[in-house]
Amino acid sequence: MTQTALLRRYWWAIPIVVLLAANSILFLVLNSRTADRDQWRDRATAEERAHKQTVANYRAASAEAQRQAQANVARVKADQAAITERTVNDYQDRLADVDARHERVRAQLAARTDLRSSDAAPMSIASDATCRAYAGTDCDGLLAKLRIAERQAWNLVALRRWAQEQAAVKVEPVPITPGSD
């Protein structure tokens, strides 16, 4: 049989073969699109999960940074309060020493019988003249001025030391390193 005879005999099969081929191609295209759709859906789901994890990580890191910042503020305040307390205590001790020394000198001078004056800090005539020359007042006034000057000097020393120690307090938080607590 020739080709033409075969075509005449099975002509009705040609549209069926064409229809089956078209259906097969359509099935392959649709199946491919379904696979692409599933692949994109999986990617979208993975992206959404990754986004949610990123948000959760950011919130956790933010909370940890806030906790560390608050701990740093508490540490700095405690360090500065300790410096202030130590400086105030030292300053008050020094002022008490100045006052005690002043009163001791005045008491020693008042106890001497060889001095001419009845002032709280009596002096000899030569000493009294020296006090007037240097201070423009009697020796008791000079002692009072010296006491004030020493108190002011200790005030400046304490203030300066306090300022230096306060400035030395490290206020920057310790850098956050992953995995360290």
Contacts in CASP RR format, 6 or more apart in sequence:
PFRMAT RR
TARGET T0000
AUTHOR 0000-0000-0000
METHOD contacts of the structure
MODEL  1
MTQTALLRRYWWAIPIVVLLAANSILFLVLNSRTADRDQWRDRATAEERA
HKQTVANYRAASAEAQRQAQANVARVKADQAAITERTVNDYQDRLADVDA
RHERVRAQLAARTDLRSSDAAPMSIASDATCRAYAGTDCDGLLAKLRIAE
RQAWNLVALRRWAQEQAAVKVEPVPITPGSD
1 9 0 8 1.000
7 14 0 8 1.000
64 176 0 8 1.000
65 176 0 8 1.000
68 173 0 8 1.000
68 174 0 8 1.000
68 176 0 8 1.000
69 173 0 8 1.000
72 171 0 8 1.000
72 172 0 8 1.000
72 173 0 8 1.000
72 174 0 8 1.000
76 169 0 8 1.000
76 170 0 8 1.000
76 171 0 8 1.000
79 169 0 8 1.000
80 166 0 8 1.000
80 169 0 8 1.000
83 162 0 8 1.000
83 165 0 8 1.000
83 166 0 8 1.000
83 169 0 8 1.000
84 162 0 8 1.000
84 166 0 8 1.000
87 158 0 8 1.000
87 161 0 8 1.000
87 162 0 8 1.000
87 165 0 8 1.000
90 158 0 8 1.000
91 154 0 8 1.000
91 155 0 8 1.000
91 158 0 8 1.000
94 154 0 8 1.000
94 158 0 8 1.000
95 151 0 8 1.000
95 154 0 8 1.000
98 147 0 8 1.000
98 150 0 8 1.000
98 151 0 8 1.000
98 154 0 8 1.000
99 147 0 8 1.000
102 143 0 8 1.000
102 144 0 8 1.000
102 146 0 8 1.000
102 147 0 8 1.000
105 121 0 8 1.000
105 143 0 8 1.000
106 120 0 8 1.000
106 121 0 8 1.000
106 140 0 8 1.000
106 143 0 8 1.000
109 115 0 8 1.000
109 121 0 8 1.000
109 122 0 8 1.000
109 123 0 8 1.000
109 139 0 8 1.000
110 120 0 8 1.000
110 121 0 8 1.000
110 122 0 8 1.000
112 122 0 8 1.000
114 124 0 8 1.000
115 122 0 8 1.000
115 123 0 8 1.000
115 124 0 8 1.000
115 127 0 8 1.000
116 122 0 8 1.000
116 123 0 8 1.000
116 124 0 8 1.000
116 125 0 8 1.000
116 128 0 8 1.000
117 123 0 8 1.000
117 128 0 8 1.000
117 138 0 8 1.000
119 138 0 8 1.000
119 139 0 8 1.000
119 140 0 8 1.000
120 140 0 8 1.000
121 138 0 8 1.000
121 139 0 8 1.000
121 140 0 8 1.000
121 141 0 8 1.000
121 143 0 8 1.000
122 139 0 8 1.000
123 131 0 8 1.000
123 138 0 8 1.000
123 139 0 8 1.000
127 139 0 8 1.000
128 138 0 8 1.000
128 139 0 8 1.000
131 137 0 8 1.000
131 138 0 8 1.000
131 139 0 8 1.000
131 141 0 8 1.000
131 142 0 8 1.000
132 138 0 8 1.000
134 142 0 8 1.000
135 141 0 8 1.000
135 142 0 8 1.000
135 145 0 8 1.000
136 142 0 8 1.000
137 145 0 8 1.000
END
